[in-house]
C-alpha cells in the first residue's frame, strides 16, 4: 500500500468513528462470539420519566354567551346561528355577538297566536252560556216565589171550607215552599258550575297567553349580546367542531361563544389508558406551543379524570387531564395547540443504561456486561423506567459497557448473581425460550 493510500484509509476511518455517537461503541469480539455487538455505556446523571401528549389551551374561567335561556319552555328546541362575529373579536358589554334564525320561532308564534284566539273564543262562549243559564235559573226562582204567594192566598181563602179542601190547600202550599227551596239550592249549584267552567277555560286561555309571551321573549333573545367585555371564542360541539354561522344551538345547550379570562389558562389534554396510571395531580409539566416552539411554559397537573372516554377518530380509551399554566402571558390564546411533557418520575445522580440492554431470566433482570475481551451475564437491580432507559440500582458501575444485543452464546453464559440475591426459580420443563420483562416503574 502506498503512503497516499494509507492516508486515505486513515481519513475514512476518522470520518466513520466521528459519525458514531460517544455513547455507542463497537465492542471487541468476545471469545466464542461470531460477530460484534453494539454496546452502551452506563452513565450517571438525573433521570426523568415523562408522558408526552398534545393538548389545547383554554381559559380556566370564562363567561358564557348564550342564546335564549327559556327556549325549552317555549318549545323551541333547535335554533340555527344566522350570523356571528369573527372569533377573536374584542367586544364590549352589550355589543351584538350573534343573530339566530327567526324562521322557526316565527312559525311557533303563528301557531301559538291561533291557539290563543281559540282559547279566547272558548272563554267568551263559556261566559255567555253561564250568564244565560244563571239568568234562566233566577227567573225560575222568581216564578216559584210568585207561585208560593198564590198558594198562601189560596190557603187563606179555604178557612171556611171543608177540612179536605183546607188540607189540599196546605199540601199545595208546602209543595210550593219546597220547590222554591230546591230552586234556590239548584241556583247555587249552577253558580258553582259556571264558576268552575270559567276557571277551566280561563286557565287554558292563560296558559296559551303565557306560551305566546314566552315565544315572543325567546324571539327577542335571538339577538345575542355580550354579557361582559372580552374576546369572543367559539364553543366546541361534542365532535370537536366549533359553532359558527349555520351551526345548530339546542335548548339544552344554548352556548354560542365564551369570553375567557386570559389571565388564568390551562391546557386540556388526553392521556391513553396505559399511561394514565402514572399521571397524578401536582406533577410538573413542561408546555410548548406549536405556534411558538421557542417558548417553554411551566405548569402542574390539576385534575385527572376518573372515567375514560372515546374521542372522535380514536379507537383507544383516553382520560382527560388538565394542566394549569403557572405563568401565562398576553400572547396565549384559547385554542392554541400545546405539547405537554408531564414528569411522572424523577431521580438525581443515578446510574442508567439503555432499555435495549436489559433482559430477564425467569423474572431476574440482567445485562450482558463487557469487560475487555470477555462478556458476563450480570444480574442487576432496576428502578425507574422511561421510554429509552432504565435506572440501575445495583450490579453495574459508572462507565461499564453493556451489550445492546445478546452475543451468540449469551444464553449459555452463567448468570452472575447480586450479593444476597435469592436463587432464581428453576425453569419449567425443557422450555429454554428467553423472556424479556420490563420492570415495573416506581414513581
VMD Tcl script that draws the C-alpha trace (Angstrom):
set ca {
  {0.00 0.00 0.00}
  {1.37 3.41 -0.95}
  {1.68 6.26 1.58}
  {-1.20 8.11 -0.19}
  {-3.49 5.06 0.18}
  {-2.56 4.80 3.88}
  {-3.56 8.45 4.43}
  {-6.89 7.96 2.61}
  {-7.68 4.92 4.75}
  {-6.91 6.85 7.93}
  {-9.13 9.77 6.90}
  {-12.02 7.40 6.02}
  {-11.71 5.65 9.39}
  {-11.74 9.01 11.18}
  {-14.95 10.04 9.41}
  {-16.66 6.75 10.36}
  {-15.74 6.99 14.05}
  {-16.69 10.68 14.17}
  {-20.21 9.79 12.94}
  {-20.80 7.30 15.76}
  {-22.22 8.93 18.99}
  {-19.99 8.84 22.03}
  {-22.46 6.62 23.90}
  {-22.19 3.88 21.30}
  {-19.01 1.90 20.69}
  {-18.07 -1.02 18.56}
  {-17.30 -3.80 21.02}
  {-14.41 -6.19 20.66}
  {-15.30 -9.65 19.59}
  {-15.73 -11.68 22.74}
  {-14.34 -15.17 22.95}
  {-16.81 -17.55 21.36}
  {-18.84 -14.72 19.72}
  {-19.23 -14.94 16.00}
  {-19.88 -11.25 15.41}
  {-19.53 -7.86 17.06}
  {-22.33 -6.26 19.12}
  {-23.15 -2.61 19.82}
  {-22.59 -1.52 23.38}
  {-23.83 1.28 25.63}
  {-22.01 2.93 28.48}
  {-23.55 3.13 31.96}
  {-23.93 6.81 32.80}
  {-24.66 8.75 35.97}
  {-26.97 11.74 35.97}
  {-30.51 12.97 36.53}
  {-33.21 10.61 35.29}
  {-36.66 11.74 34.16}
  {-39.80 9.72 33.38}
  {-42.27 11.66 31.24}
  {-45.59 11.23 29.47}
  {-45.83 13.39 26.36}
  {-49.18 14.43 24.92}
  {-50.68 17.17 22.81}
  {-53.41 19.41 24.17}
  {-55.27 22.64 23.67}
  {-55.23 25.87 25.63}
  {-58.39 27.21 27.20}
  {-59.25 29.66 29.94}
  {-59.90 28.26 33.41}
  {-62.60 30.88 33.92}
  {-64.90 32.32 31.30}
  {-68.27 33.96 30.79}
  {-70.75 32.08 28.63}
  {-72.50 33.86 25.77}
  {-75.77 32.01 25.38}
  {-78.95 32.14 23.39}
  {-82.41 32.46 24.96}
  {-82.49 30.64 28.28}
  {-86.24 29.82 28.20}
  {-86.34 28.25 24.73}
  {-87.32 24.87 26.18}
  {-90.31 26.43 27.94}
  {-91.37 27.96 24.63}
  {-90.99 24.52 22.96}
  {-88.33 25.83 20.59}
  {-85.70 23.10 20.81}
  {-83.41 23.81 17.83}
  {-82.11 27.20 16.69}
  {-79.66 27.99 13.91}
  {-76.95 30.65 14.11}
  {-77.63 33.07 11.25}
  {-74.56 35.23 11.86}
  {-71.80 35.64 14.45}
  {-68.83 37.95 14.83}
  {-65.42 36.50 13.85}
  {-63.64 34.52 16.52}
  {-61.11 36.65 18.40}
  {-63.19 39.82 18.13}
  {-62.93 42.05 21.19}
  {-66.37 43.21 22.29}
  {-67.80 45.48 24.95}
  {-70.67 44.69 27.25}
  {-73.92 44.94 25.30}
  {-72.36 44.55 21.86}
  {-74.20 42.26 19.45}
  {-72.32 38.97 19.13}
  {-74.68 36.79 17.10}
  {-78.10 36.60 15.47}
  {-80.25 33.45 15.43}
  {-82.52 32.45 12.56}
  {-86.08 33.58 13.38}
  {-87.94 31.39 10.87}
  {-88.59 28.51 13.30}
  {-89.72 30.90 16.04}
  {-91.99 32.80 13.63}
  {-93.81 29.56 12.82}
  {-94.20 28.89 16.52}
  {-95.57 32.41 17.12}
  {-98.22 31.93 14.44}
  {-99.20 28.56 15.91}
  {-99.48 29.85 19.47}
  {-101.32 33.01 18.38}
  {-104.00 30.85 16.76}
  {-104.25 28.76 19.94}
  {-104.74 31.95 21.99}
  {-107.54 33.11 19.70}
  {-109.28 29.73 20.03}
  {-108.94 29.83 23.82}
  {-110.39 33.35 23.91}
  {-113.38 32.20 21.83}
  {-113.98 29.25 24.17}
  {-113.76 31.54 27.19}
  {-116.22 34.01 25.65}
  {-118.66 31.20 24.82}
  {-118.43 29.76 28.32}
  {-119.10 33.19 29.82}
  {-122.23 33.67 27.65}
  {-123.53 30.19 28.47}
  {-123.02 30.74 32.17}
  {-124.78 34.11 32.03}
  {-127.75 32.66 30.15}
  {-128.14 29.61 32.41}
  {-127.99 31.66 35.59}
  {-130.44 34.19 34.19}
  {-132.93 31.40 33.47}
  {-132.41 29.97 36.94}
  {-133.15 33.35 38.52}
  {-136.36 33.67 36.50}
  {-137.44 30.21 37.61}
  {-136.87 31.13 41.25}
  {-138.92 34.30 40.78}
  {-141.76 32.23 39.31}
  {-141.61 29.84 42.24}
  {-141.82 32.76 44.68}
  {-144.98 34.02 42.93}
  {-146.46 30.52 42.94}
  {-145.78 30.27 46.65}
  {-147.55 33.56 47.24}
  {-150.58 32.30 45.29}
  {-150.70 29.13 47.38}
  {-150.67 31.19 50.55}
  {-153.66 33.24 49.34}
  {-155.48 30.09 48.31}
  {-154.96 28.58 51.75}
  {-156.28 31.68 53.47}
  {-159.44 31.52 51.35}
  {-160.18 27.93 52.45}
  {-160.55 28.68 56.16}
  {-164.36 28.28 55.93}
  {-164.20 25.34 53.53}
  {-164.42 21.69 54.28}
  {-161.46 20.10 56.06}
  {-160.43 18.17 52.97}
  {-160.24 21.34 50.90}
  {-158.25 23.04 53.65}
  {-155.85 20.08 53.75}
  {-155.39 20.19 49.97}
  {-154.54 23.89 50.18}
  {-151.96 23.17 52.87}
  {-150.34 20.45 50.71}
  {-150.16 22.78 47.71}
  {-148.55 25.45 49.86}
  {-145.97 23.00 51.21}
  {-145.13 21.85 47.67}
  {-144.61 25.46 46.57}
  {-142.35 26.11 49.58}
  {-140.26 23.01 48.88}
  {-139.99 23.82 45.14}
  {-138.73 27.31 45.99}
  {-136.14 25.93 48.42}
  {-134.97 23.37 45.85}
  {-134.79 26.06 43.19}
  {-132.51 28.18 45.36}
  {-130.20 25.18 46.00}
  {-130.09 24.43 42.27}
  {-129.26 28.05 41.52}
  {-126.33 27.90 43.93}
  {-125.10 24.68 42.28}
  {-125.40 26.20 38.80}
  {-123.46 29.20 40.02}
  {-120.63 26.94 41.24}
  {-120.69 25.02 37.95}
  {-120.43 28.23 35.97}
  {-117.53 29.40 38.14}
  {-115.67 26.07 37.68}
  {-116.23 26.17 33.93}
  {-114.91 29.71 33.71}
  {-111.86 28.76 35.76}
  {-111.16 25.85 33.40}
  {-111.40 27.84 30.19}
  {-109.67 30.78 31.84}
  {-106.71 28.60 32.84}
  {-106.39 27.30 29.28}
  {-106.54 30.85 27.94}
  {-103.87 31.97 30.44}
  {-101.65 29.02 29.50}
  {-101.83 29.90 25.82}
  {-101.18 33.57 26.57}
  {-98.14 32.65 28.70}
  {-96.87 30.44 25.88}
  {-97.24 33.31 23.42}
  {-95.33 35.62 25.75}
  {-92.59 33.00 26.21}
  {-92.20 32.58 22.44}
  {-92.07 36.34 21.96}
  {-89.44 36.64 24.71}
  {-87.38 33.91 23.05}
  {-87.57 35.75 19.73}
  {-86.38 38.91 21.44}
  {-83.40 36.90 22.71}
  {-82.43 35.86 19.19}
  {-80.25 38.95 19.09}
  {-77.44 37.75 21.35}
  {-75.40 40.40 23.14}
  {-72.18 40.20 25.13}
  {-72.84 39.99 28.91}
  {-69.38 41.44 29.59}
  {-66.32 42.80 27.82}
  {-63.75 40.40 26.40}
  {-62.55 38.38 23.43}
  {-65.09 36.16 21.65}
  {-64.07 32.49 21.46}
  {-66.35 29.96 19.76}
  {-67.54 26.98 21.79}
  {-66.95 23.43 20.58}
  {-69.56 20.76 19.98}
  {-69.28 17.12 21.01}
  {-67.49 16.24 17.77}
  {-64.83 18.93 18.26}
  {-66.20 21.32 15.64}
  {-66.70 24.94 16.55}
  {-70.12 26.55 16.47}
  {-70.24 29.21 13.80}
  {-72.69 30.53 11.21}
  {-75.08 27.75 10.23}
  {-74.49 25.66 13.38}
  {-77.41 24.44 15.44}
  {-77.97 25.58 19.04}
  {-80.21 23.43 21.21}
  {-82.50 24.48 24.04}
  {-80.48 22.25 26.42}
  {-77.11 23.71 25.37}
  {-77.67 27.31 24.23}
  {-73.99 28.32 24.41}
  {-72.79 30.24 21.36}
  {-69.39 31.56 22.46}
  {-67.35 32.41 25.56}
  {-65.47 35.40 26.92}
  {-62.38 33.82 28.52}
  {-60.26 35.20 31.34}
  {-56.82 35.21 29.68}
  {-55.01 35.67 32.99}
  {-55.68 32.05 34.05}
  {-55.06 29.47 31.31}
  {-54.90 25.70 31.25}
  {-54.03 23.01 28.73}
  {-56.59 20.26 28.33}
  {-55.07 17.03 27.07}
  {-55.98 13.35 26.89}
  {-53.76 10.52 28.15}
  {-54.21 6.93 27.00}
  {-55.29 4.28 29.48}
  {-51.81 2.74 29.56}
  {-50.04 5.90 30.75}
  {-52.77 7.49 32.88}
  {-51.83 5.39 35.92}
  {-48.52 7.28 36.01}
  {-50.15 10.72 36.00}
  {-51.15 12.37 39.29}
  {-52.29 15.79 40.46}
  {-49.39 18.09 41.29}
  {-46.87 16.68 38.83}
  {-44.80 19.31 36.99}
  {-45.35 19.81 33.27}
  {-43.29 21.49 30.56}
  {-45.58 23.11 28.00}
  {-44.61 24.08 24.46}
  {-46.66 25.90 21.83}
  {-46.96 24.82 18.23}
  {-47.41 28.49 17.33}
  {-44.09 29.40 19.01}
  {-41.78 26.38 19.51}
  {-39.15 28.56 21.16}
  {-41.44 29.34 24.09}
  {-41.48 26.95 27.04}
  {-44.02 27.32 29.83}
  {-44.29 25.55 33.16}
  {-47.43 24.06 34.62}
  {-48.85 21.49 37.00}
  {-51.42 18.75 36.68}
  {-54.61 19.96 38.39}
  {-57.09 17.21 37.50}
  {-57.11 13.65 36.16}
  {-60.43 12.19 35.04}
  {-61.63 9.06 36.82}
  {-63.56 7.79 33.82}
  {-62.22 7.15 30.34}
  {-63.94 8.30 27.17}
  {-63.90 7.55 23.48}
  {-62.67 10.53 21.48}
  {-63.64 11.08 17.82}
  {-61.38 9.28 15.33}
  {-59.77 7.24 18.12}
  {-60.13 3.55 18.95}
  {-58.43 3.69 22.37}
  {-59.92 4.94 25.63}
  {-58.38 8.17 26.91}
  {-58.63 10.15 30.14}
  {-58.91 13.94 30.31}
  {-56.05 15.67 32.12}
  {-56.00 19.38 32.98}
  {-52.70 21.24 33.28}
  {-52.69 24.74 34.78}
  {-50.23 27.18 33.20}
  {-48.30 28.74 36.06}
  {-47.18 31.95 34.39}
  {-49.44 32.76 31.39}
  {-48.67 35.80 29.26}
  {-50.64 38.01 26.90}
  {-49.62 36.01 23.81}
  {-51.55 32.92 24.90}
  {-54.90 32.40 23.20}
  {-57.58 29.76 23.74}
  {-57.46 27.06 21.12}
  {-53.66 27.06 20.70}
  {-52.17 23.58 20.34}
  {-49.74 22.64 23.09}
  {-47.20 19.93 23.71}
  {-47.32 18.68 27.31}
  {-44.40 16.81 28.81}
  {-45.67 15.52 32.16}
  {-42.89 14.47 34.53}
  {-44.19 11.37 36.29}
  {-40.90 10.36 37.92}
  {-37.52 11.89 38.74}
  {-34.25 10.75 40.30}
  {-31.00 12.68 40.74}
  {-27.48 11.41 40.10}
  {-28.40 7.80 39.39}
  {-26.93 5.19 37.08}
  {-28.88 4.40 33.94}
  {-28.48 2.38 30.79}
  {-30.37 1.92 27.54}
  {-33.55 -0.12 27.91}
  {-32.45 -2.27 24.97}
  {-29.62 -3.71 27.06}
  {-31.98 -5.18 29.66}
  {-33.05 -8.80 29.57}
  {-34.62 -11.23 32.02}
  {-34.03 -14.81 33.09}
  {-37.14 -16.26 34.78}
  {-38.05 -12.83 36.12}
  {-34.48 -11.89 37.08}
  {-33.28 -8.77 35.19}
  {-29.75 -8.91 33.79}
  {-27.42 -7.30 31.24}
  {-24.50 -8.58 29.18}
  {-21.55 -6.69 30.66}
  {-18.41 -6.45 28.59}
  {-15.04 -6.17 30.27}
  {-12.06 -6.21 27.96}
  {-12.46 -9.21 25.68}
  {-14.93 -11.13 27.86}
  {-18.70 -10.92 28.34}
  {-20.60 -11.87 31.51}
  {-24.30 -12.13 32.17}
  {-24.77 -9.80 35.17}
  {-27.88 -9.64 37.34}
  {-29.00 -6.05 38.07}
  {-31.50 -4.34 40.35}
  {-33.60 -1.79 38.44}
  {-35.54 1.34 39.35}
  {-37.40 3.92 37.29}
  {-38.03 3.23 33.61}
  {-38.79 5.62 30.77}
  {-39.20 5.09 27.05}
  {-35.45 4.85 26.41}
  {-33.55 3.91 29.56}
  {-33.77 2.21 32.95}
  {-32.23 3.13 36.32}
  {-29.69 0.62 37.64}
  {-29.70 0.41 41.43}
  {-27.18 -2.45 41.83}
  {-25.00 -4.63 39.65}
  {-23.19 -2.02 37.49}
  {-20.98 0.98 38.00}
  {-20.49 4.17 36.08}
  {-18.57 3.64 32.84}
  {-19.37 -0.07 32.48}
  {-20.02 -1.31 28.94}
  {-23.13 -3.40 28.30}
  {-24.20 -5.09 25.07}
  {-27.38 -3.89 23.38}
  {-27.90 -7.24 21.67}
  {-27.19 -10.68 23.13}
  {-24.00 -12.40 21.95}
  {-24.35 -15.61 20.02}
  {-23.58 -17.76 23.05}
  {-25.41 -15.46 25.52}
  {-27.87 -17.99 26.91}
  {-25.08 -20.39 27.76}
  {-23.21 -17.85 29.90}
  {-23.66 -18.30 33.67}
  {-25.70 -15.64 35.49}
  {-23.57 -13.60 37.91}
  {-25.88 -13.03 40.90}
  {-26.02 -9.96 43.11}
  {-24.73 -10.45 46.65}
  {-27.60 -11.61 48.85}
  {-29.97 -12.19 45.94}
  {-32.31 -15.22 46.27}
  {-31.80 -18.16 43.96}
  {-33.82 -17.98 40.76}
  {-36.74 -20.41 40.34}
  {-36.00 -23.49 38.23}
  {-37.01 -23.47 34.60}
  {-40.34 -25.14 33.89}
  {-39.81 -28.33 31.84}
  {-37.40 -28.02 28.97}
  {-38.57 -24.60 27.82}
  {-35.44 -22.56 27.16}
  {-37.14 -19.61 25.46}
  {-35.62 -16.32 26.53}
  {-38.06 -13.92 28.25}
  {-37.51 -10.18 28.44}
  {-39.60 -8.46 31.14}
  {-39.71 -4.69 31.53}
  {-39.50 -3.82 35.25}
  {-42.47 -2.08 36.79}
  {-41.92 1.67 37.07}
  {-41.62 3.20 40.52}
  {-42.95 6.69 40.93}
}
mol new
graphics top color blue
foreach p $ca { graphics top sphere $p radius 0.5 }
foreach p [lrange $ca 0 end-1] q [lrange $ca 1 end] { graphics top cylinder $p $q radius 0.2 }
display resetview
